[in-house]
């Protein structure tokens, strides 16, 4: 049986900026960016961001907490080893029903994995 994939947080600004150049997919209340590191390290790393357009500090923190929990539930199953993910809150992240937010994140993760697996032309 394989050991579970380790999930860590992105902490440095440079890691977030690198993901900003990577492919992304927007779905509903969230944007997910995915950068394949290519360093033969099987850890999944994830970061969360919410701009001031979301609202004040309380709203931004609430949006990030919701995305953090969604990532905790979905990344072990739908995240790819060796990939950095950044989840970006959009306007409806706070008010979106929980099951729809989970579906948004899941759909984005699946779509990004499919795009990565598709042959490059």
N, C-alpha and C positions, 0 to 999 in steps of 0.2 A: 504494500500500500504506500502511495506517495505521501510525503509530508505535506501538510497544508502550505499554500503559498503565503509568504509573509507580506503583510501590507504595512507600509510606513508612510509618514507624512512628508510632503515636500516642505522645506523650510526656507530655502534660499531664494531670493528674488531672481537670480540667474536661472534657477530651475523652472520657475514660472514663465520667464521670458522665453526659454527654449521651447516650452509647450505651446506658447502663443504662436510660434512659427509652424507648428504641427497641424495635421488635419483635425478638423473639428466638425461637430454635428450638433445643430440646435434642434431641440424637440420640446415643445410646450414651454415649461417654466425653467428649463435648464439648457446650458450649452456645455458640451463635454469636449475637451481637447485631449488627444492621445498622441504621445510621442514614444515610439519604439526606440529604446536606448541603444540596443545593439551591443551591450557590454557583457553578455553572457551571465548576467545577474538575474535570477528568477524573481526577485522581489517586485511587487507591485507598489508603486508610490503614487500618492494622491494628495492633491491640494485643493483648497476651496477659496473662492473669492466672491465678493459681493461689493459692487460699487455704490457710491452715494446715491445713484439713481434709484436704488432699491428703497432707500429711506434713511432714517437716522441709525445710530449705533444699535439700538435695540432691535430694529427690523433686520439690519444686516446680520447681526448675531443669530437671530431666529432663523433666517434663511440658511446660514452656514450650518447651524445645528441640524436642520432638516436634511440638508444635502449630505452631511457627515453620516447621519444614520442610514440614509439611502445607500451610500457607498459601503458602509459596514455590512449591510445586508446583501448587496448585489455584486460587489467586486470579487468576492471569493468564487462565485459561480460564473460571472460573465466577463471578468477582467482577464487580460492576457498577461502572463508572466513576462517580466522585462520591459514593461510599459509604464510610463509616467502619465497620470491622468490629472487634469484640472477641471473641476466642476465650477461653472460660473452661474451665479443666480441671475435670473431674469425677473421681470416685473411681477409675475404671478407666483413666484416660488413660495411666498408666505401663505397666500390664500388658497393655493391649489389643494384639492383633496389629496390625502396621503397616498391612496392607491394610484391616483393619476400621476403623482410626482414619481412614485416608484416605477411606473410604466414608462415615463419620459426618460428616466435615467437608464433603465434596462434597454429600451429601444435604441438610445444613443450608443450604448456600449456594444450592442450587437451589430449595429450599422458600421461603427468604426472598425470592429474586428473583421467584418466582411470586406470592407474597403481595403484593409491591410492584407487580407488573404487573396484578393483579386490580383490577377497578373497585370503587371504594368505594361502599357502599350507605348 
